[in-house]
């Protein structure tokens, strides 16, 4: 049945989204901001991206590290 298969696919996507949200939360808690930045961008979470950018800028060498990582982003992520 196609409906059952579509429901399973939707459930799998939802579970994947939840896993990514949890990973983002863990990265922020562990202050792994540069990795969190990429994940927040891929999850389309602009407020979280801003929060992460501000946190990176507060770190020693934060501006340089942020610039290095922004250069590596894909055009659509920028």
N, C-alpha and C positions, 0 to 999 in steps of 0.2 A: 504494500500500500504506500503510495507516494506521500500521503499526509503524515504517516508515521515516520518516514524517513526525513521529511522536512522538519518535524518536531525534534527529532534527535539531533539534526544539524544545528537547529536554533539553540537547543540546550547546550551543545558542545561549544558554540560560539559564546554563549553567556558564561559558561564555566571558564573559558579561556580569558574572558574579560575580567572576571572576578580574580583569577590568578594573577593577571597583570596588575590589577589595582592593589592586590596584597603585596606583590613584589615592589611596587612603587612606594607603598607605605613603609616596607622594610628598608628600602634604600634611603629614604628620608630619615628614618629613625637612626640608621647607622651612619648618617652624614656622608653618604656616598653620592654627593650631589651631581657629579658629572654624568654618572650612569643614570641617575634619576632624571636628569634633564632630557636625555634622549627618550626615555620611556614616557615621560610626561608629554613630550611632543607627539610621540606616536599614538598616545591615547587621546590626543586632542583636548588637553586640559590646560588652557591658557593661564588660568589663575595659578595653578601649581607650577607651571613653567616660570612665571614671574617670581613666585616665592623661592624657587630653586636658584634662579639667577641672582636674586638679592642675597641669598645665603652664600653662594659662591663668591660674590664680590666682597663679602665680609672676611673671607679667609685670606691668610697670607698668600701672596702670589695669585690671588683669585682672579684678578682682571686678566692677567696673562693666560692663565689656564682656561678661562672662559673664552677668550679670543681664539685660542688654539682649537678648542672644541667646536666653536661656531663655524670655523673654516671647514671642518670635517662634515658638517651637516649637509644633507642633500638639499637641493634648491627648494623642493616643496616643503621641507621642514623649516627652512628659514622663513 
